[in-house]
Amino acid sequence: HDFGKPQNQSMTVGILQAAEIQHAQSLGLEPPNPVIFVEDRLIVGKKAQRHEGSRDHLTRQDWENLPAQLAQAKAVYWDSAEKAYIYVLAAPNAEGKTPVLSVQFTDRQAKTIHQPTAATGYQLSDEVMKKNLRSGRFTKIR
């Protein structure tokens, strides 16, 4: 999906809900504010191209509908390995892949805290989702 080059811009796509903020506080990781940003490089940059090459990229329609899908997320999980919230944006597609957005506001060591920002958007396979839930890597927040 070649529809532009990154312009080093970011856009507001949503806000962390009370459940995520309370969970973050319980971990001692309070974000500076609840506003979630997406940088354009995720949509058209190298990371987007890498996900497209892996055939697990979000579609243009997924990105266009992101604010609405984020506001009405099907579920939100805490990814303990990546220190990120995984927002389930829609039901799985025919291939059993679910569009998700990973939002981080800290590094993996939880040493620095920054503005909540989308780290990546991709299609998560049902198999990987189940594995991460079984192993305890993902914890359901809401």
CORWOQUI-V898053 format. One line per field, one symbol per residue. ss: DSSP state (a for helix, b for strand, c for the rest). phi: phi as a letter, one per 20 degrees, with the letter a starting at -180 (. if undefined). Layout:
ss=???
phi=???
This chain:
ss=cccccccccbbbbbbccaaaaaaaaaccccccccbbbbbcaaaacaaaaaaaacccbccaaaaacaaaaaacccbbbbbccccbbbbbccccccccbbbbbbbbbbccccccbbbbbbbbbbbbbaaaaaaaaaaccbbbcc
phi=.ecpdgdldccfcrcfegffffffffemceffaefddcefffeceffffffffemceffgfgffeggffffdgfacceeffelbedeeebfgefemddfccedccbefeleddcggcfeacaeefgffgffffffnfecfeb
